[in-house]
Structures are given as structure tokens and as C-alpha cells.
Amino acid sequence: MDEPEKKEQNLRMAEIKPSVLLAGNSPRLNDEWQSAPTLWDSIRFSALMHFKVIK
């Protein structure tokens, strides 16, 4: 998220379609949640859905 040339693009993508940024294997580290709260909400939702499926 903090690559200078792509930061603004990634922040916009986090607002528009966070699933694109979250595609791929997990676990993953997101240390930019303050900059993109919508992305954080998507991560929390994904984790909750994963837990409910396993449970």
C-alpha cells in the first residue's frame, strides 16, 4: 500500500473494491489500516466469515 507510485491508486481501490487488494493467500499483514479503513473492514469481515465456515 505504501509504494509511492501506487499509493493513491491502492487507496482508491481499497474504497472501490477491496477484494482486489485482498486476493491471494492468507495470512497477510496489513499495517496501513489507518489509511484505508474500508480495507480493514473487509479484512475483519473475511476473517469472521472464515471462522464461521470452520466452526
C-alpha positions in Angstrom: 0.0 0.0 0.0 2.8 2.4 0.7 4.7 2.1 -2.6 4.8 5.8 -3.6 3.9 5.3 -7.3 0.9 3.2 -6.4 -0.3 4.6 -3.1 -3.1 6.7 -4.4 -4.3 4.0 -6.7 -4.3 1.4 -3.9 -6.2 3.7 -1.6 -8.8 4.3 -4.2 -9.0 0.6 -4.9 -9.4 -0.1 -1.2 -12.5 2.2 -1.2 -14.0 0.9 -4.5 -13.2 -2.9 -4.5 -11.1 -4.0 -1.5 -11.4 -7.7 -2.6 -8.9 -6.9 -5.4 -6.2 -5.9 -2.8 -7.1 -8.9 -0.6 -6.8 -11.5 -3.4 -4.3 -14.3 -2.8 -3.1 -16.5 0.0 -3.5 -15.6 3.7 -2.4 -14.8 6.2 -1.3 -11.4 5.2 -0.1 -8.3 7.0 -1.9 -5.0 6.7 -0.1 -2.3 8.6 -1.9 0.5 6.6 -5.4 0.1 8.1 -5.4 3.7 9.4 -5.1 4.9 5.8 -7.7 2.6 4.4 -10.4 1.8 7.0 -12.6 0.2 4.3 -9.9 -2.3 3.7 -9.7 -3.1 7.4 -13.5 -3.7 7.5 -13.1 -6.1 4.6 -10.4 -8.0 6.3 -12.4 -8.3 9.5 -15.5 -9.5 7.6 -13.4 -12.0 5.7 -11.9 -13.3 9.0 -15.4 -13.6 10.6 -16.8 -15.5 7.6 -13.8 -17.8 7.6 -14.2 -18.5 11.3 -18.0 -19.2 10.9 -17.3 -21.6 8.0 -14.7 -23.5 10.0 -16.8 -23.5 13.2 
